[in-house]
Amino acid sequence: PDLSGYEKYGLGNVKYNISKIHVTAVEFPSASISLIPGTGIKLVIGNASLTIDMNWNIRTWMFKDTGRSTVYISKVFVTAIFSTSLDNTGHTSISLASCRTTSGDIEIKLNGKS
């Protein structure tokens, strides 16, 4: 979904809108899945990266600008544990028990009129 809102900075408000957000690349160079007896499934993703493209515009009382942006997030590490059980009909049920995510680097390239 698009993101919009405003933030108060110094002498006034900055209105922003971020639209047409698209994940254009995802890399999982290291990923593993293992079973945890009596609990469920553990998913570990190491050193992942993703690239996101989007449109943006900002407006203040002094100026306005629009453009495109590319965000590159790297060194992403995810550990998720899913608990598994059988529901009352005998079907397997999976729920997220815990999740931890860290990211190392974020690079943002802004291309605008100004």
N, C-alpha and C positions, 0 to 999 in steps of 0.2 A: 504493500500500500504506500501511497504518497505520504510524506511527512511535511507538516507545516506548523507554524507557530511564531512566537516572537520571544525575544530575550531583551532584557533591559541592560544597556551598557552605557556608562558615563552619562552623556547628555541626552540620551533618548533610547527609543526602542528600535530593534532590528527585527524586521519581519522576514521570514525565510520560507521557502517552499522547495522541497526536494521531490522530484517526480521521475517517472519512467526508470525505476530502480531495477537493474537487471544483473544477475550474477552471470558473468561471462566465462569464468573459468574456475574450476575447483581441482585441486590436486591432493591426493592422499598417498604420499610416498611410503608411509609406514602405517599399516593398520592391522589389527589382530582382534580376533573374537575368541573368547574362551568360556568354558562352562564353569560355574561356581556351584559345587554340590550343595544342594539344599536351599539355594538362593535363586540362581538364574543364570544370566549371561553377562559377561563383562566385555565391553567394546573399548579398545584403546586406539586412538588415532594420534600419530606423532608427526610433527613437522609439516602439517598441512598448510595449504595456502589457498586464497581465493581472491578473485578480481571482480569488482563491482563497478558498473558504469551507471551514471545517472545524470539527469538535468537538475540545475539549481537556479534559484533566483533569490536575491536579497533586496531589501528596500529599507532605507533610513530616511530621515527628514532631509539629509544632504544629498544622497545619491541612490541610484538603483543599478543593479547589474544582473546579468543572466549568463549562463554558460553550461558547459558539460564538465563532468568530473569523473575521474577514475580513482578508485580506492583499491590498493593492493594490501592485503593482510597476510602476513607470513609468520612462520614459527608458531602455528596454532596447535595446541595439544588438547585433546579431549579424552576424558575417561568417563564412561557412562556404565552404570549397572542397572540392568533390567531384571525385575523379579518376575518369575513365571509361576503360574499356578493353574489349576483346573477350576473352572466355574462349576456351578451346580448342575449344568447340563453335560459336563465332561469335556467341554472345549477348553483349549489352552488360552489363558489370559496373560498378557504381557503388560507390565506397567514400568515406568521409569522410577527407579528407587533413588538414584542419585546421579548427579552429573557435575563434572568440574571441567571448566574450560579456561585456558590461558592463551594469550597471544603475545608474541614478541615484538613484531614490528608492524607499523601501519604507515603506509606512504600514500599521500593524497596529492593528486595533480588536478589543479583547477584551471580551466580554460574559459575565459570570459571576455566580454567586450572591453572592460577596463584593464 
